[in-house]
């Protein structure tokens, strides 16, 4: 899919067009991943970065890479402890 955005030049006076394009792709991928619309792999493709760079960017923008509720972690720990008793 190809999208066209009309953004006034005055907002990007000191920015290179290619850098803006990369940032928009990354931000889109991060938000789609955060909302659960795409997987991490798909987000990497959208942003055109490898998985390591994507994880680094997730950390930078406080996007959780693993969405695993603490309650589930605690339940699994409890189940494991019950098994080893």
N, C-alpha and C positions, 0 to 999 in steps of 0.2 A: 504494500500500500504506500502511496505517496501522498503527503499532505503539504499544503502550502500555507504559510503563515504570513500575514501582513503586519509587520512591526515597524513603527516609525524609526527611521535612522537615528533620530536624536537620542534614543535610549541606548544606542550601541556605538557611540562615537569612537571610543578607544578599544573596541573589540574587533577581532577578526571574525569574518563570517563563518569560517570553518570551525572555529572554537565554539561559537554560539550554537551551531548545528550539533556538535558533539554533546554540548551541555544539555540541550533540549532532549536529545535522544536518551541521555543518561537519566535525567530527571523523570522523563516519561516512564522509562523502565523501572526506576526505583518506586515510583508511586503505584504502578500497576502490580509490581511484586508485593509491595506492602499491603495492598488491598486484596491480594489473593487472586487477581485476575489472570496472572501468568506465573509460571514456575520460575525458579532461579535460572534455569537453562534458557528459557524463552527470553527472560529479561536480559541475559547476556547477549543474546542475538539482537534484540532491539537496540541495546546500547552499543553494540559492536565492540565489546570488550571481553576478555577472557574471564573465567570464573574467579580467579584470584583478584583481579582488578575490581570486579563487581562486589565481592565481599568487602574489599577495602573501602569502596564507596558507600556500601551499606553502613559500615561502621562510622564513617565520616558524617553521614546524614541520619544516624540513629534509626536505621531500618533493621529490625531483627532478621537475621538470616535463618534462624531456627525458631519457629513459632510453636513452642511446646509449653503449655501452661504449667506453672509450678505445682498445681494440684496433681496433675498427671505424673510428674516426676516423683512427687512424694508417694503417690500410690504405688508406683513401680518399685520404689525403694522398699516400701513396706512389704510388698509381695515377695521381693527377693529375700528380705530378712526372714519372712515366714518359711520360705523354702529351705534356707540353710540351717534352720533350727532343728 
